[in-house]
Amino acid sequence: MDILIWGGAAISVVGLLGLVYCIFRVAKAKRANLGDDALREAVKKVVPINLGALFLSVIGLMMVILGVFLG
């Protein structure tokens, strides 16, 4: 079950890095003083990446919990 725990932890870290990337990308767009429409477009482009990263984090944490319960 160690593989399940460490694999889940690795997947969670990848998801967390994706979330941090999204935060920095949106912060960069906000600092650029874009107009309302341009800022909306920048955020729209980040939303799928954000959801994918959140999904990876949740799946990784589920794997860790499953590994702990089964181990």
LOKELO-951493 format. One record per residue (C-alpha): residue number from 1; residue in three letters; chain; x, y, z. Coordinates in Angstrom, 3 decimals, padded with zeros to 6 digits. Example, Ala and Ser with C-alpha at 12.3 -4.5 7.8 and 13.67 -1.06 7.14 Angstrom:
BEGIN
<seq: 1 | type: ALA | mol: A | c1: 012.300 | c2: -004.500 | c3: 007.800>
<seq: 2 | type: SER | mol: A | c1: 013.670 | c2: -001.060 | c3: 007.140>
END
This chain:
BEGIN
<seq: 1 | type: MET | mol: A | c1: 000.000 | c2: 000.000 | c3: 000.000>
<seq: 2 | type: ASP | mol: A | c1: 003.033 | c2: 002.257 | c3: 000.158>
<seq: 3 | type: ILE | mol: A | c1: 002.874 | c2: 002.689 | c3: -003.614>
<seq: 4 | type: LEU | mol: A | c1: -000.712 | c2: 003.891 | c3: -003.353>
<seq: 5 | type: ILE | mol: A | c1: 000.163 | c2: 006.362 | c3: -000.601>
<seq: 6 | type: TRP | mol: A | c1: 003.291 | c2: 007.775 | c3: -002.273>
<seq: 7 | type: GLY | mol: A | c1: 001.679 | c2: 007.803 | c3: -005.711>
<seq: 8 | type: GLY | mol: A | c1: -001.301 | c2: 009.683 | c3: -004.323>
<seq: 9 | type: ALA | mol: A | c1: 000.995 | c2: 012.135 | c3: -002.572>
<seq: 10 | type: ALA | mol: A | c1: 002.870 | c2: 012.748 | c3: -005.831>
<seq: 11 | type: ILE | mol: A | c1: -000.377 | c2: 013.315 | c3: -007.738>
<seq: 12 | type: SER | mol: A | c1: -001.558 | c2: 015.719 | c3: -005.030>
<seq: 13 | type: VAL | mol: A | c1: 001.682 | c2: 017.686 | c3: -005.279>
<seq: 14 | type: VAL | mol: A | c1: 001.283 | c2: 017.967 | c3: -009.059>
<seq: 15 | type: GLY | mol: A | c1: -002.256 | c2: 019.257 | c3: -008.530>
<seq: 16 | type: LEU | mol: A | c1: -001.047 | c2: 021.720 | c3: -005.918>
<seq: 17 | type: LEU | mol: A | c1: 001.619 | c2: 023.026 | c3: -008.298>
<seq: 18 | type: GLY | mol: A | c1: -001.098 | c2: 023.486 | c3: -010.914>
<seq: 19 | type: LEU | mol: A | c1: -003.173 | c2: 025.506 | c3: -008.469>
<seq: 20 | type: VAL | mol: A | c1: -000.182 | c2: 027.695 | c3: -007.613>
<seq: 21 | type: TYR | mol: A | c1: 000.442 | c2: 028.210 | c3: -011.347>
<seq: 22 | type: CYS | mol: A | c1: -003.168 | c2: 029.364 | c3: -011.775>
<seq: 23 | type: ILE | mol: A | c1: -002.837 | c2: 031.794 | c3: -008.881>
<seq: 24 | type: PHE | mol: A | c1: 000.295 | c2: 033.351 | c3: -010.343>
<seq: 25 | type: ARG | mol: A | c1: -001.180 | c2: 033.558 | c3: -013.827>
<seq: 26 | type: VAL | mol: A | c1: -004.309 | c2: 035.373 | c3: -012.655>
<seq: 27 | type: ALA | mol: A | c1: -002.272 | c2: 037.652 | c3: -010.379>
<seq: 28 | type: LYS | mol: A | c1: -000.069 | c2: 038.549 | c3: -013.353>
<seq: 29 | type: ALA | mol: A | c1: -003.155 | c2: 039.395 | c3: -015.403>
<seq: 30 | type: LYS | mol: A | c1: -004.513 | c2: 041.573 | c3: -012.579>
<seq: 31 | type: ARG | mol: A | c1: -001.193 | c2: 043.412 | c3: -012.233>
<seq: 32 | type: ALA | mol: A | c1: -001.179 | c2: 044.132 | c3: -015.972>
<seq: 33 | type: ASN | mol: A | c1: -004.139 | c2: 046.507 | c3: -015.448>
<seq: 34 | type: LEU | mol: A | c1: -006.133 | c2: 044.890 | c3: -018.235>
<seq: 35 | type: GLY | mol: A | c1: -009.599 | c2: 046.050 | c3: -019.079>
<seq: 36 | type: ASP | mol: A | c1: -012.613 | c2: 044.198 | c3: -017.741>
<seq: 37 | type: ASP | mol: A | c1: -013.138 | c2: 042.118 | c3: -020.883>
<seq: 38 | type: ALA | mol: A | c1: -009.453 | c2: 041.238 | c3: -021.239>
<seq: 39 | type: LEU | mol: A | c1: -009.261 | c2: 040.218 | c3: -017.588>
<seq: 40 | type: ARG | mol: A | c1: -012.337 | c2: 038.024 | c3: -018.015>
<seq: 41 | type: GLU | mol: A | c1: -010.716 | c2: 036.322 | c3: -021.013>
<seq: 42 | type: ALA | mol: A | c1: -007.510 | c2: 035.722 | c3: -019.064>
<seq: 43 | type: VAL | mol: A | c1: -009.470 | c2: 034.170 | c3: -016.194>
<seq: 44 | type: LYS | mol: A | c1: -011.546 | c2: 032.074 | c3: -018.616>
<seq: 45 | type: LYS | mol: A | c1: -008.351 | c2: 030.564 | c3: -020.002>
<seq: 46 | type: VAL | mol: A | c1: -007.166 | c2: 029.615 | c3: -016.505>
<seq: 47 | type: VAL | mol: A | c1: -010.412 | c2: 028.013 | c3: -015.284>
<seq: 48 | type: PRO | mol: A | c1: -009.966 | c2: 024.626 | c3: -017.060>
<seq: 49 | type: ILE | mol: A | c1: -006.383 | c2: 024.351 | c3: -015.781>
<seq: 50 | type: ASN | mol: A | c1: -007.610 | c2: 025.233 | c3: -012.301>
<seq: 51 | type: LEU | mol: A | c1: -010.330 | c2: 022.581 | c3: -012.380>
<seq: 52 | type: GLY | mol: A | c1: -007.925 | c2: 019.954 | c3: -013.689>
<seq: 53 | type: ALA | mol: A | c1: -005.405 | c2: 020.751 | c3: -010.958>
<seq: 54 | type: LEU | mol: A | c1: -008.116 | c2: 020.601 | c3: -008.313>
<seq: 55 | type: PHE | mol: A | c1: -009.250 | c2: 017.235 | c3: -009.697>
<seq: 56 | type: LEU | mol: A | c1: -005.693 | c2: 015.874 | c3: -009.502>
<seq: 57 | type: SER | mol: A | c1: -005.347 | c2: 017.069 | c3: -005.927>
<seq: 58 | type: VAL | mol: A | c1: -008.602 | c2: 015.418 | c3: -004.877>
<seq: 59 | type: ILE | mol: A | c1: -007.801 | c2: 012.137 | c3: -006.628>
<seq: 60 | type: GLY | mol: A | c1: -004.350 | c2: 012.102 | c3: -005.045>
<seq: 61 | type: LEU | mol: A | c1: -005.755 | c2: 012.680 | c3: -001.595>
<seq: 62 | type: MET | mol: A | c1: -008.311 | c2: 009.923 | c3: -002.157>
<seq: 63 | type: MET | mol: A | c1: -005.491 | c2: 007.569 | c3: -003.095>
<seq: 64 | type: VAL | mol: A | c1: -003.586 | c2: 008.475 | c3: 000.080>
<seq: 65 | type: ILE | mol: A | c1: -006.639 | c2: 007.895 | c3: 002.269>
<seq: 66 | type: LEU | mol: A | c1: -007.392 | c2: 004.598 | c3: 000.513>
<seq: 67 | type: GLY | mol: A | c1: -003.795 | c2: 003.489 | c3: 000.976>
<seq: 68 | type: VAL | mol: A | c1: -003.888 | c2: 004.333 | c3: 004.684>
<seq: 69 | type: PHE | mol: A | c1: -007.168 | c2: 002.481 | c3: 005.194>
<seq: 70 | type: LEU | mol: A | c1: -006.009 | c2: -000.602 | c3: 003.303>
<seq: 71 | type: GLY | mol: A | c1: -002.522 | c2: -000.583 | c3: 004.825>
END
